């Protein structure tokens, strides 16, 4: 049997003190005696903040989500808030999703804040992440917390931190918070709750959020068009059951069919392998219901209700799941078109997306005379753009990972308002004798046919982390010179903030903040990005290829050619 490593054993034994409860100590003793592999994974590092806050497997140890690691985060945030806002009466709002232990962890977080005499607004029941973002500004809070692990498997949970503007934590506050947390010992966490500082909230915020979603997501669709649209919706056992059907009803949509077996919140997600709307398998039950009801559109959301998957009927009447890039393209086009019709579009209008999303979006945005801005992966960077540029008018923005944000009343991806927007598009297209899908193909004929795919390589544990690190070192030290017979002409290294032009043998400074991301571009516009996930043990490779589409009827043939090209590239680069 494997032996416990001395440094791991020492970290684990530090948890066998009176600071930690009896159940925690009992579990650690069991790992020490019987499971050195699990013990090592639980203690070999401290769980860290990534693109979506802190996310990890629930359990005991420094590398797990538990009351002590989250308590330490909360104590650190309490200390930071007092430093950043001296003399102010501090207020925070807390929400939680459907995951196992989310409610209990949210209560514990509220108690630590209260122990530090910070006023807490705690949702009485589970609520989606976009409502938490909205609530931070609506309640004039200094910060917000949501307990969620997004679309990760059932054994995960997480802790997202939001700032005054309703956006997730970004520089410089994120680095300050990490520094404060790292300097804390567990015995410095104050768990002595002061109940008078904790206030339960529910329907008042719900009504305000739903009304704002209807207002921002509605675009003069006629009652007849709404009546003619059949919608299937599933929350995949998540929190969106508390908001999305209600918002659709308030907006006037009557033919909404819910997947009954998936509408009740359940942290075990019993009907799906993964509660991720990016996975076609997750929406299988919704697609079956769509056939039964002859629905026009299927929408599914992840457990915390911030990202959505959309399926629509193709030219042959078959339901197909769009990818995040495709949904983002048509949503952005529709918003720009509506802003233009309403004379709201100007040179100060802007759309934002991420460096790993489709390059086609820039073509559409610039054709409308609006500004296009790119940021690192994660909606916190889009929220920062809005905060940093109050002189600009944010139209909308998204990323390839099935997230979209309409306007700036929410400062994170928002599947509630995006669900309504998708239905508005589908209803209006159908009323005009076309369809959601047909309009997407029309965009391809106007702005170029782009196809994107994502490959994620899972590398778990210490060895996996080292392997991911080495893969990125190799990509920097031995860069690809040619891909699928096309010369690489540009390499953007966001870790060094240098873009290298291989044709002109010149370098240019990248202005986006540093991140461990590499992007390759070929002479024909092929784009390949590599980045480690900030929330999962994965390295991700994003592929984008393109061609011209002369007419809609040629889409299947041309798209198949692009699919073949991506597969050749994967084979050539040995990426699956």
LUMKOLLUM-903655 format. One line per field, with one value per residue (C-alpha): residue number from 0; residue in three letters; x, y, z. Coordinates in Angstrom, 2 decimals, padded with zeros to 5 digits. Example, Ala and Ser with C-alpha at 12.3 -4.5 7.8 and 13.67 -1.06 7.14 Angstrom:
<rs>
pos	[0,1]
code	[ALA,SER]
x	[012.30,013.67]
y	[-004.50,-001.06]
z	[007.80,007.14]
</rs>
This chain:
<rs>
pos	[0,1,2,3,4,5,6,7,8,9,10,11,12,13,14,15,16,17,18,19,20,21,22,23,24,25,26,27,28,29,30,31,32,33,34,35,36,37,38,39,40,41,42,43,44,45,46,47,48,49,50,51,52,53,54,55,56,57,58,59,60,61,62,63,64,65,66,67,68,69,70,71,72,73,74,75,76,77,78,79,80,81,82,83,84,85,86,87,88,89,90,91,92,93,94,95,96,97,98,99,100,101,102,103,104,105,106,107,108,109,110,111,112,113,114,115,116,117,118,119,120,121,122,123,124,125,126,127,128,129,130,131,132,133,134,135,136,137,138,139,140,141,142,143,144,145,146,147,148,149,150,151,152,153,154,155,156,157,158,159,160,161,162,163,164,165,166,167,168,169,170,171,172,173,174,175,176,177,178,179,180,181,182,183,184,185,186,187,188,189,190,191,192,193,194,195,196,197,198,199,200,201,202,203,204,205,206,207,208,209,210,211,212,213,214,215,216,217,218,219,220,221,222,223,224,225,226,227,228,229,230,231,232,233,234,235,236,237,238,239,240,241,242,243,244,245,246,247,248,249,250,251,252,253,254,255,256,257,258,259,260,261,262,263,264,265,266,267,268,269,270,271,272,273,274,275,276,277,278,279,280,281,282,283,284,285,286,287,288,289,290,291,292,293,294,295,296,297,298,299,300,301,302,303,304,305,306,307,308,309,310,311,312,313,314,315,316,317,318,319,320,321,322,323,324,325,326,327,328,329,330,331,332,333,334,335,336,337,338,339,340,341,342,343,344,345,346,347,348,349,350,351,352,353,354,355,356,357,358,359,360,361,362,363,364,365,366,367,368,369,370,371,372,373,374,375,376,377,378,379,380,381,382,383,384,385,386,387,388,389,390,391,392,393,394,395,396,397,398,399,400,401,402,403,404,405,406,407,408,409,410,411,412,413,414,415,416,417,418,419,420,421,422,423,424,425,426,427,428,429,430,431,432,433,434,435,436,437,438,439,440,441,442,443,444,445,446,447,448,449,450,451,452,453,454,455,456,457,458,459,460,461,462,463,464,465,466,467,468,469,470,471,472,473,474,475,476,477,478,479,480,481,482,483,484,485,486,487,488,489,490,491,492,493,494,495,496,497,498,499,500,501,502,503,504,505,506,507,508,509,510,511,512,513,514,515,516,517,518,519,520,521,522,523,524,525,526,527,528,529,530,531,532,533,534,535,536,537,538,539,540,541,542,543,544,545,546,547,548,549,550,551,552,553,554,555,556,557,558,559,560,561,562,563,564,565,566,567,568,569,570,571,572,573,574,575]
code	[UNK,UNK,UNK,UNK,UNK,UNK,UNK,UNK,UNK,UNK,UNK,UNK,UNK,UNK,UNK,UNK,UNK,UNK,UNK,UNK,UNK,UNK,UNK,UNK,UNK,UNK,UNK,UNK,UNK,UNK,UNK,UNK,UNK,UNK,UNK,UNK,UNK,UNK,UNK,UNK,UNK,UNK,UNK,UNK,UNK,UNK,UNK,UNK,UNK,UNK,UNK,UNK,UNK,UNK,UNK,UNK,UNK,UNK,UNK,UNK,UNK,UNK,UNK,UNK,UNK,UNK,UNK,UNK,UNK,UNK,UNK,UNK,UNK,UNK,UNK,UNK,UNK,UNK,UNK,UNK,UNK,UNK,UNK,UNK,UNK,UNK,UNK,UNK,UNK,UNK,UNK,UNK,UNK,UNK,UNK,UNK,UNK,UNK,UNK,UNK,UNK,UNK,UNK,UNK,UNK,UNK,UNK,UNK,UNK,UNK,UNK,UNK,UNK,UNK,UNK,UNK,UNK,UNK,UNK,UNK,UNK,UNK,UNK,UNK,UNK,UNK,UNK,UNK,UNK,UNK,UNK,UNK,UNK,UNK,UNK,UNK,UNK,UNK,UNK,UNK,UNK,UNK,UNK,UNK,UNK,UNK,UNK,UNK,UNK,UNK,UNK,UNK,UNK,UNK,UNK,UNK,UNK,UNK,UNK,UNK,UNK,UNK,UNK,UNK,UNK,UNK,UNK,UNK,UNK,UNK,UNK,UNK,UNK,UNK,UNK,UNK,UNK,UNK,UNK,UNK,UNK,UNK,UNK,UNK,UNK,UNK,UNK,UNK,UNK,UNK,UNK,UNK,UNK,UNK,UNK,UNK,UNK,UNK,UNK,UNK,UNK,UNK,UNK,UNK,UNK,UNK,UNK,UNK,UNK,UNK,UNK,UNK,UNK,UNK,UNK,UNK,UNK,UNK,UNK,UNK,UNK,UNK,UNK,UNK,UNK,UNK,UNK,UNK,UNK,UNK,UNK,UNK,UNK,UNK,UNK,UNK,UNK,UNK,UNK,UNK,UNK,UNK,UNK,UNK,UNK,UNK,UNK,UNK,UNK,UNK,UNK,UNK,UNK,UNK,UNK,UNK,UNK,UNK,UNK,UNK,UNK,UNK,UNK,UNK,UNK,UNK,UNK,UNK,UNK,UNK,UNK,UNK,UNK,UNK,UNK,UNK,UNK,UNK,UNK,UNK,UNK,UNK,UNK,UNK,UNK,UNK,UNK,UNK,UNK,UNK,UNK,UNK,UNK,UNK,UNK,UNK,UNK,UNK,UNK,UNK,UNK,UNK,UNK,UNK,UNK,UNK,UNK,UNK,UNK,UNK,UNK,UNK,UNK,UNK,UNK,UNK,UNK,UNK,UNK,UNK,UNK,UNK,UNK,UNK,UNK,UNK,UNK,UNK,UNK,UNK,UNK,UNK,UNK,UNK,UNK,UNK,UNK,UNK,UNK,UNK,UNK,UNK,UNK,UNK,UNK,UNK,UNK,UNK,UNK,UNK,UNK,UNK,UNK,UNK,UNK,UNK,UNK,UNK,UNK,UNK,UNK,UNK,UNK,UNK,UNK,UNK,UNK,UNK,UNK,UNK,UNK,UNK,UNK,UNK,UNK,UNK,UNK,UNK,UNK,UNK,UNK,UNK,UNK,UNK,UNK,UNK,UNK,UNK,UNK,UNK,UNK,UNK,UNK,UNK,UNK,UNK,UNK,UNK,UNK,UNK,UNK,UNK,UNK,UNK,UNK,UNK,UNK,UNK,UNK,UNK,UNK,UNK,UNK,UNK,UNK,UNK,UNK,UNK,UNK,UNK,UNK,UNK,UNK,UNK,UNK,UNK,UNK,UNK,UNK,UNK,UNK,UNK,UNK,UNK,UNK,UNK,UNK,UNK,UNK,UNK,UNK,UNK,UNK,UNK,UNK,UNK,UNK,UNK,UNK,UNK,UNK,UNK,UNK,UNK,UNK,UNK,UNK,UNK,UNK,UNK,UNK,UNK,UNK,UNK,UNK,UNK,UNK,UNK,UNK,UNK,UNK,UNK,UNK,UNK,UNK,UNK,UNK,UNK,UNK,UNK,UNK,UNK,UNK,UNK,UNK,UNK,UNK,UNK,UNK,UNK,UNK,UNK,UNK,UNK,UNK,UNK,UNK,UNK,UNK,UNK,UNK,UNK,UNK,UNK,UNK,UNK,UNK,UNK,UNK,UNK,UNK,UNK,UNK,UNK,UNK,UNK,UNK,UNK,UNK,UNK,UNK,UNK,UNK,UNK,UNK,UNK,UNK,UNK,UNK,UNK,UNK,UNK,UNK,UNK,UNK,UNK,UNK,UNK,UNK,UNK,UNK,UNK,UNK,UNK,UNK,UNK,UNK,UNK,UNK,UNK,UNK,UNK,UNK,UNK,UNK,UNK,UNK,UNK,UNK,UNK,UNK,UNK,UNK,UNK,UNK,UNK,UNK,UNK,UNK,UNK,UNK,UNK,UNK,UNK,UNK,UNK]
x	[000.00,001.22,002.68,001.70,004.23,005.72,004.80,001.22,000.92,002.09,-000.55,-003.26,-002.26,-002.57,-006.30,-006.42,-006.82,-009.71,-010.13,-011.74,-014.93,-015.05,-016.45,-013.67,-010.99,-012.52,-012.54,-008.92,-007.81,-009.56,-007.69,-004.37,-004.94,-006.58,-006.28,-002.94,-003.82,-006.99,-005.19,-002.53,-005.09,-006.96,-003.91,-001.20,-002.23,-004.72,-007.81,-007.34,-009.43,-009.71,-011.85,-015.03,-013.94,-013.05,-014.41,-013.56,-014.57,-016.36,-014.57,-011.97,-008.63,-007.03,-007.73,-011.42,-014.61,-015.67,-016.74,-013.13,-011.76,-014.85,-014.85,-011.27,-012.29,-015.13,-012.99,-010.47,-013.20,-014.54,-011.09,-010.63,-014.01,-013.16,-009.88,-011.39,-014.42,-013.25,-015.98,-018.84,-021.68,-020.80,-023.43,-023.19,-025.76,-025.54,-027.23,-026.84,-027.80,-029.24,-026.02,-025.62,-024.50,-024.98,-027.67,-025.64,-022.46,-024.36,-025.65,-022.13,-020.77,-023.54,-022.61,-018.94,-019.88,-022.27,-019.56,-017.57,-020.58,-021.26,-024.93,-025.98,-028.85,-029.31,-031.76,-034.26,-034.13,-031.93,-031.56,-029.67,-026.31,-027.53,-030.07,-027.25,-025.31,-028.44,-029.07,-025.62,-026.50,-030.22,-029.53,-026.55,-024.17,-020.41,-020.02,-021.92,-021.32,-022.94,-022.38,-022.23,-020.02,-021.80,-022.01,-019.42,-020.26,-022.28,-019.26,-018.22,-019.21,-017.79,-017.65,-017.96,-017.20,-018.86,-017.93,-019.96,-020.69,-022.28,-019.35,-017.05,-013.85,-011.13,-007.82,-006.78,-009.27,-008.78,-005.05,-005.65,-008.20,-005.94,-003.10,-005.34,-006.67,-003.21,-001.99,-004.83,-004.66,-007.76,-007.84,-008.39,-011.78,-014.65,-017.54,-019.42,-022.60,-024.52,-028.04,-029.20,-026.91,-028.55,-031.65,-033.57,-034.70,-036.92,-039.91,-039.05,-035.74,-037.34,-039.95,-037.38,-035.05,-037.78,-039.15,-035.68,-035.17,-038.46,-037.61,-034.10,-034.97,-038.15,-038.11,-041.64,-042.64,-046.35,-048.78,-049.65,-046.00,-045.61,-048.72,-047.38,-044.09,-043.79,-040.99,-039.51,-037.52,-035.44,-033.43,-031.56,-032.51,-031.08,-032.12,-033.51,-036.83,-037.25,-036.94,-037.01,-040.58,-041.84,-040.01,-041.37,-044.87,-044.48,-043.24,-046.39,-045.24,-047.95,-046.79,-043.94,-043.49,-041.28,-039.41,-041.23,-038.54,-035.92,-037.80,-037.24,-033.86,-031.60,-027.87,-027.39,-028.70,-030.28,-031.42,-028.15,-024.51,-023.51,-025.78,-024.06,-026.15,-023.03,-023.45,-026.13,-026.85,-027.96,-030.80,-031.98,-035.17,-035.97,-035.45,-037.79,-040.45,-039.92,-040.81,-043.89,-045.08,-043.80,-041.85,-039.91,-037.12,-035.53,-033.64,-031.73,-029.78,-027.02,-027.43,-026.84,-028.80,-026.12,-025.47,-027.89,-028.02,-030.35,-031.72,-033.77,-035.09,-032.83,-033.96,-035.22,-037.23,-034.76,-033.92,-030.20,-028.22,-026.38,-022.98,-022.23,-020.60,-023.61,-026.08,-023.88,-023.67,-027.40,-028.19,-025.64,-026.88,-030.47,-029.53,-027.54,-030.41,-032.90,-030.63,-030.28,-034.05,-034.55,-031.81,-029.87,-026.79,-023.82,-020.05,-020.08,-022.06,-019.95,-020.08,-017.62,-016.43,-013.43,-010.14,-011.14,-014.53,-015.35,-013.60,-016.84,-018.41,-016.02,-017.11,-020.76,-020.18,-017.94,-020.38,-022.89,-020.38,-020.18,-017.04,-015.80,-013.74,-012.02,-011.17,-009.82,-012.10,-014.75,-017.57,-015.84,-013.65,-016.68,-018.12,-014.82,-015.00,-018.45,-017.23,-014.07,-015.85,-019.03,-018.89,-019.67,-023.03,-022.90,-025.20,-024.48,-021.73,-020.97,-018.43,-018.17,-019.01,-022.76,-022.95,-024.57,-025.35,-027.99,-027.34,-025.59,-028.25,-026.66,-022.86,-022.38,-023.65,-027.41,-029.40,-032.64,-032.68,-030.89,-033.66,-036.21,-034.02,-033.71,-037.50,-037.94,-035.65,-037.37,-040.85,-040.00,-038.16,-041.08,-043.57,-041.45,-041.54,-037.99,-036.45,-033.76,-031.61,-032.18,-031.15,-027.93,-027.14,-027.89,-025.31,-022.77,-023.35,-022.85,-019.97,-018.14,-018.70,-016.90,-016.79,-015.50,-014.83,-013.44,-011.31,-010.71,-008.04,-008.72,-005.58,-006.40,-004.32,-000.73,000.55,-002.17,-001.39,002.27,001.40,-000.76,002.03,004.54,002.26,002.14,005.91,006.39,004.04,006.14,009.56,008.68,005.88,003.98,005.31,002.70,-000.84,-002.72,-000.33,-000.82,002.03,001.63,001.88,001.08,001.46,-000.15,001.26,-000.86,001.49,004.33,001.97,003.82,002.37,004.99,004.49,006.40,006.10,007.51,009.62,008.30,006.78,003.89,002.76,-000.62,-002.69,-005.00,-003.99,-001.59,-003.04,-001.72,-003.14,-001.48,-003.18,-001.88,-003.08,-002.33,-002.13,-005.68,-007.28,-007.25,-007.07,-006.06,-006.03,-004.69,-005.42,-005.70,-009.14,-009.35,-011.96,-011.43,-008.42,-008.37,-006.37,-008.61,-007.90,-010.18,-010.28,-011.67,-011.59,-013.43,-014.37,-016.83,-020.47,-022.02,-025.56,-027.50,-028.08,-024.32,-024.03,-024.01,-021.28,-019.05,-019.57,-018.60,-015.36,-014.55,-015.34,-012.91,-010.28,-010.56,-010.28,-007.14,-005.66,-006.49,-004.89,-001.82,-001.32,-002.29,-005.06,-007.78]
y	[000.00,003.52,005.53,009.01,011.64,013.48,016.98,015.88,014.10,017.22,019.39,016.84,016.49,020.26,019.69,017.26,020.07,021.59,024.26,021.61,019.71,016.08,014.78,016.53,015.06,011.61,011.77,012.94,010.12,007.68,009.11,008.94,005.30,004.03,006.29,008.09,008.91,010.74,012.35,013.72,015.15,016.74,018.50,018.92,022.54,025.19,025.48,028.64,031.25,030.79,032.25,031.44,031.95,028.94,025.62,022.10,018.74,018.81,017.12,017.67,019.32,022.48,021.48,020.83,022.81,022.73,025.07,025.83,026.70,028.78,030.21,031.36,032.94,034.76,035.99,037.24,039.01,040.55,041.91,043.23,044.99,046.80,047.96,048.97,050.77,052.25,053.71,052.48,050.26,047.12,045.02,041.72,039.53,035.73,033.25,029.53,026.97,023.45,021.62,019.35,021.37,024.73,025.84,024.88,026.46,029.66,029.83,029.32,032.09,034.40,033.61,034.47,037.80,038.47,037.60,040.40,042.73,042.95,043.23,040.13,039.64,035.90,034.48,032.28,029.67,028.78,031.46,031.66,033.38,036.25,037.22,037.43,039.73,041.87,041.89,043.30,046.57,046.47,046.23,048.60,046.01,046.14,042.50,039.33,035.60,032.71,029.09,027.11,024.91,025.83,022.76,020.60,017.04,016.48,016.10,019.73,023.01,026.50,030.09,033.08,036.59,039.70,043.35,046.57,046.79,043.32,041.81,039.08,040.04,041.39,043.23,044.78,043.44,039.78,039.83,041.74,039.17,036.22,037.88,038.48,034.91,033.38,035.26,033.95,030.92,028.84,029.85,033.46,032.69,034.03,031.55,033.19,034.26,037.42,036.63,040.26,040.98,038.32,039.27,036.80,038.06,036.60,037.90,041.61,040.97,038.26,040.68,043.36,040.93,039.34,042.72,043.91,040.70,041.21,044.84,044.10,040.92,042.05,043.53,044.33,040.78,040.73,038.73,036.60,035.70,034.77,032.61,030.80,029.80,026.48,026.37,023.45,024.43,022.44,023.68,020.33,020.06,023.54,026.96,028.44,026.76,029.68,032.36,031.43,030.05,033.02,035.51,033.89,034.05,037.73,038.42,036.86,033.39,030.83,027.67,026.75,023.05,022.00,018.72,017.36,014.91,017.67,020.66,019.91,021.06,018.13,018.30,014.71,015.52,012.06,012.18,013.34,012.30,015.96,018.97,020.89,022.34,022.24,018.46,017.23,014.28,016.63,017.95,014.55,014.53,018.08,017.13,014.17,016.44,018.86,016.14,015.21,018.84,019.82,022.63,025.31,025.81,023.96,025.77,024.18,025.90,024.77,024.32,027.96,029.34,031.46,029.58,028.13,025.60,026.26,023.75,024.75,023.05,022.92,023.28,019.69,020.16,018.23,019.58,020.37,021.83,025.03,025.66,028.68,030.60,030.15,031.27,034.28,035.25,035.36,037.01,039.74,040.27,040.56,043.07,045.20,045.11,046.19,048.94,050.18,050.15,052.10,054.63,053.54,052.37,054.76,054.79,054.41,051.16,048.11,044.34,042.20,038.62,036.52,035.71,032.04,032.75,032.89,035.58,035.87,038.00,040.86,040.80,041.26,043.95,046.09,045.82,047.66,050.38,049.36,048.75,045.21,044.44,041.18,040.09,037.05,034.07,034.80,037.31,039.15,040.74,041.88,043.36,045.16,046.69,048.08,049.43,050.97,052.62,054.34,056.56,053.53,051.82,048.07,046.23,042.63,040.09,036.41,033.65,030.26,028.40,029.00,032.28,035.55,038.92,041.35,044.93,045.74,045.45,042.08,041.97,038.27,035.76,035.64,032.67,034.18,037.20,035.26,032.63,035.35,036.87,033.50,033.13,036.67,035.85,032.53,034.08,037.01,034.87,032.42,035.28,036.63,033.31,032.29,030.63,030.97,028.46,029.91,033.34,031.85,030.41,033.77,035.35,032.81,033.93,037.57,037.39,034.14,030.54,029.79,026.49,026.10,023.06,022.50,019.61,019.23,016.88,015.88,015.63,014.99,015.30,016.35,014.45,015.89,019.44,018.90,017.41,020.40,022.74,020.82,020.82,024.61,024.84,022.62,024.75,027.80,026.23,024.17,026.15,024.80,026.25,024.78,023.50,021.48,022.73,026.37,028.48,029.85,033.64,034.89,033.56,035.42,034.50,036.06,034.75,036.96,039.57,039.29,038.71,037.39,038.01,035.20,036.76,040.15,038.76,041.44,041.56,043.55,044.10,042.60,044.96,042.31,041.21,038.30,034.78,031.34,031.29,030.67,031.40,030.39,031.92,030.57,032.38,031.28,032.42,029.13,029.84,027.45,028.49,026.52,027.28,025.38,025.53,027.82,025.66,022.05,019.70,020.21,021.75,023.12,023.51,025.78,025.35,027.86,027.43,029.33,029.55,031.40,030.36,031.57,030.42,028.80,025.60,024.89,025.01,021.26,020.59,023.48,022.86,019.19,020.31,022.50,019.64,017.43,020.15,020.39,016.62,016.64,019.30,017.31,014.22,016.14,017.75,014.56,016.28,013.64]
z	[000.00,-000.83,002.06,003.17,002.09,005.10,003.87,003.11,006.44,008.29,006.55,007.34,010.98,011.36,010.90,013.83,016.36,018.27,015.56,013.36,014.22,015.24,011.93,009.98,012.21,011.95,008.14,008.03,010.33,008.01,004.98,006.86,007.77,004.61,001.57,001.04,-002.58,-001.59,001.33,-001.00,-003.43,-000.52,000.93,-001.73,-002.40,-001.36,-003.54,-005.59,-007.38,-011.16,-013.98,-012.06,-008.45,-006.31,-007.45,-006.39,-004.98,-001.62,001.25,003.95,003.32,001.97,-001.65,-001.06,-000.68,002.96,005.76,006.67,003.24,002.48,005.98,005.44,002.12,003.84,006.69,004.13,002.18,005.39,006.21,002.67,002.63,005.85,004.31,000.96,002.43,005.75,007.90,005.69,006.84,004.90,003.14,001.23,-000.51,-000.73,-003.06,-003.57,-006.19,-006.12,-005.31,-002.33,000.71,-001.04,001.40,004.46,003.10,002.25,005.83,007.18,004.91,006.14,009.74,009.22,007.65,010.53,013.04,011.44,011.85,008.12,007.13,005.18,002.74,002.30,-000.23,001.59,-001.19,-004.12,-006.83,-010.14,-010.41,-012.64,-009.98,-007.44,-009.77,-010.16,-006.40,-005.58,-007.32,-006.53,-002.78,-002.98,-001.54,-001.41,-002.47,-003.29,-002.97,-004.79,-003.78,-007.01,-009.16,-012.38,-014.65,-012.87,-011.70,-008.48,-006.19,-006.86,-005.28,-005.41,-004.25,-006.60,-005.37,-006.81,-006.26,-006.02,-009.75,-009.80,-011.71,-010.48,-008.72,-011.06,-010.60,-008.34,-005.78,-006.74,-006.03,-002.80,-001.66,-002.46,-000.53,002.50,002.46,002.11,005.18,007.34,009.60,010.13,013.80,012.68,011.10,013.21,013.13,016.06,014.24,015.13,013.86,013.97,011.01,008.77,006.72,004.56,001.13,-001.57,-003.58,-003.69,-005.43,-007.60,-008.93,-009.68,-011.43,-013.51,-014.54,-015.56,-017.57,-019.42,-020.10,-021.41,-023.30,-025.12,-028.62,-029.81,-030.70,-031.50,-029.31,-032.34,-032.91,-029.25,-029.36,-032.42,-030.79,-028.95,-026.38,-024.45,-021.38,-018.90,-015.94,-015.73,-012.03,-011.45,-010.19,-013.42,-012.61,-010.18,-012.87,-016.55,-016.88,-014.87,-017.09,-020.25,-018.81,-017.86,-021.41,-022.87,-023.95,-023.24,-025.03,-022.69,-021.97,-019.05,-018.84,-015.79,-014.68,-014.64,-013.23,-009.53,-008.13,-007.30,-006.65,-007.78,-011.30,-011.58,-015.22,-016.81,-016.80,-016.76,-016.07,-018.85,-021.69,-023.87,-023.98,-026.44,-024.14,-021.35,-023.51,-024.76,-022.68,-023.79,-027.43,-027.03,-025.54,-028.42,-030.91,-028.90,-028.76,-032.22,-030.54,-032.40,-029.87,-026.94,-024.19,-021.33,-018.55,-016.22,-012.43,-011.47,-014.43,-016.07,-019.32,-021.83,-024.63,-027.57,-030.05,-033.10,-036.21,-039.24,-042.87,-042.79,-039.60,-037.43,-033.97,-033.67,-030.78,-031.67,-030.16,-028.00,-030.83,-033.10,-030.43,-029.65,-033.33,-033.97,-030.62,-031.30,-034.87,-033.60,-030.87,-033.32,-035.79,-033.12,-031.82,-035.40,-035.93,-032.70,-033.58,-030.50,-032.41,-032.44,-032.64,-028.84,-028.98,-028.24,-028.15,-026.20,-026.45,-025.48,-027.18,-027.62,-029.22,-032.94,-035.03,-037.03,-034.32,-035.07,-038.74,-037.77,-035.15,-037.32,-040.24,-038.05,-037.19,-033.54,-031.50,-030.91,-027.80,-026.85,-023.33,-021.51,-020.89,-018.29,-018.09,-015.27,-017.92,-019.93,-016.73,-016.14,-019.62,-018.83,-015.49,-016.95,-019.90,-018.69,-021.79,-023.99,-024.55,-024.02,-026.43,-025.50,-025.33,-025.06,-025.17,-026.82,-023.60,-023.93,-022.02,-023.07,-021.46,-022.74,-021.69,-018.43,-015.72,-014.91,-014.93,-015.63,-018.13,-017.80,-019.07,-017.79,-020.11,-022.86,-022.77,-023.46,-026.17,-027.93,-027.90,-029.23,-032.16,-032.85,-032.69,-034.96,-037.49,-037.67,-038.07,-040.94,-042.79,-041.94,-038.86,-036.22,-038.08,-041.54,-040.27,-038.91,-042.34,-043.89,-041.60,-042.86,-046.45,-045.48,-043.01,-043.83,-042.78,-039.53,-037.69,-034.17,-032.02,-028.53,-027.33,-023.59,-022.27,-018.65,-016.47,-012.82,-009.66,-009.12,-012.14,-014.34,-013.23,-014.04,-017.44,-018.38,-017.33,-019.45,-022.51,-022.45,-021.91,-024.97,-027.06,-026.19,-026.62,-029.71,-031.41,-034.37,-037.63,-039.98,-039.46,-042.09,-044.76,-043.76,-042.41,-038.90,-039.27,-035.76,-032.22,-029.33,-025.94,-023.21,-020.54,-021.81,-023.34,-026.66,-030.14,-032.55,-036.28,-037.99,-041.45,-040.54,-037.69,-035.39,-031.92,-030.52,-026.93,-025.98,-023.86,-022.38,-018.84,-018.54,-018.68,-019.50,-023.03,-026.40,-029.73,-033.16,-036.45,-039.92,-043.24,-044.14,-040.89,-038.99,-035.26,-032.48,-028.83,-025.87,-022.22,-018.94,-017.38,-014.38,-012.66,-013.79,-014.25,-018.03,-020.82,-023.55,-027.27,-029.30,-033.08,-035.58,-039.35,-042.07,-045.73,-047.95,-048.32,-051.57,-050.87,-048.04,-050.02,-049.97,-046.18,-045.47,-048.02,-046.97,-043.26,-043.71,-045.38,-042.40,-040.01,-041.94,-041.74,-037.95,-037.66,-039.82,-037.56,-034.42,-035.93,-037.05,-033.65,-031.79,-029.88,-030.18]
</rs>
